[in-house]
Amino acid sequence: MAQLRSVTQKCVNVNPDLLPQVSTLLRNLLQSLTNLDHYEEFLEEINQNSVKHSLEHLSPVGSTRKQLTAAVRRVTQNLYCIYFAD
C-alpha cells in the first residue's frame, strides 16, 4: 500500500489534473479490497462449517471402526486358539 501511495502521489505531482481520477481509483480499489476481505471471511466460515459437518458424520465411522477392531481381535484370538491350542 505504501508503494501504491508513492506511485499515485508521483502521478498527481506530475499532473495535478489526475487527482480526481486517482482519488476515484483508490476509492474503488479500497471497496474491492473490502469486498474481497468479506468474501474470504465468508469462505473461511463455509470451510469451518464444512469441516464441522464432516466430523459430525465421521463419528459413527469411529464407532464402526471400534467394532471392527474388536471383531478382528476376536477372530484373531479364535484362530490362535484353533491353531496353537494343541
C-alpha positions in Angstrom: 0.0 0.0 0.0 2.9 2.3 0.7 4.2 1.7 -2.8 0.8 2.4 -4.3 0.6 5.7 -2.3 4.0 6.7 -3.6 3.2 6.0 -7.2 -0.1 7.8 -7.0 1.5 10.8 -5.4 4.1 10.9 -8.1 1.4 10.8 -10.8 -0.5 13.6 -9.1 2.7 15.7 -8.6 3.5 15.3 -12.3 -0.1 16.1 -13.4 -2.4 17.6 -10.7 -5.4 17.2 -13.1 -5.2 13.5 -12.4 -6.2 13.9 -8.7 -9.9 13.3 -9.2 -9.3 10.1 -11.3 -6.6 8.9 -8.8 -8.9 9.5 -5.9 -11.8 7.6 -7.6 -9.4 4.8 -8.5 -8.2 4.5 -4.9 -11.8 4.6 -3.6 -12.8 1.8 -6.0 -9.7 -0.2 -5.0 -10.5 0.1 -1.3 -14.1 -1.0 -1.9 -12.9 -4.0 -4.0 -10.4 -5.0 -1.3 -13.0 -4.7 1.4 -15.4 -6.9 -0.7 -12.5 -9.4 -1.1 -11.9 -9.4 2.6 -15.6 -10.1 3.3 -15.6 -12.9 0.7 -12.5 -14.5 2.3 -14.2 -14.4 5.7 -17.3 -16.0 4.1 -15.2 -18.8 2.6 -13.5 -19.4 5.9 -16.9 -19.7 7.6 -18.1 -22.1 5.0 -14.9 -24.2 5.3 -15.2 -24.3 9.1 -18.9 -25.4 8.8 -17.9 -28.0 6.3 -15.2 -29.4 8.5 -17.6 -29.5 11.5 -20.3 -31.2 9.4 -17.8 -33.7 8.1 -16.5 -34.5 11.6 -20.1 -35.0 12.8 -20.7 -37.6 10.1 -17.4 -39.3 10.9 -18.4 -40.1 14.5 -20.3 -43.2 13.5 -17.4 -44.4 11.5 -15.3 -44.2 14.6 -17.8 -46.5 16.4 -17.8 -48.8 13.4 -14.0 -48.8 13.4 -14.0 -49.8 17.1 -16.5 -52.5 16.4 -14.4 -53.8 13.5 -11.3 -53.7 15.6 -13.0 -55.7 18.4 -14.3 -58.2 15.8 -10.8 -58.6 14.3 -9.3 -59.1 17.7 -11.9 -61.9 18.5 -11.3 -63.6 15.2 -7.5 -63.4 15.8 -7.9 -64.9 19.3 -10.1 -67.7 17.9 -7.7 -68.5 15.1 -4.9 -68.6 17.6 -6.8 -71.0 19.8 -7.6 -73.2 16.9 -4.0 -73.4 15.5 -2.0 -73.3 18.7 -4.2 -75.0 21.2 -2.6 -78.3 20.7 
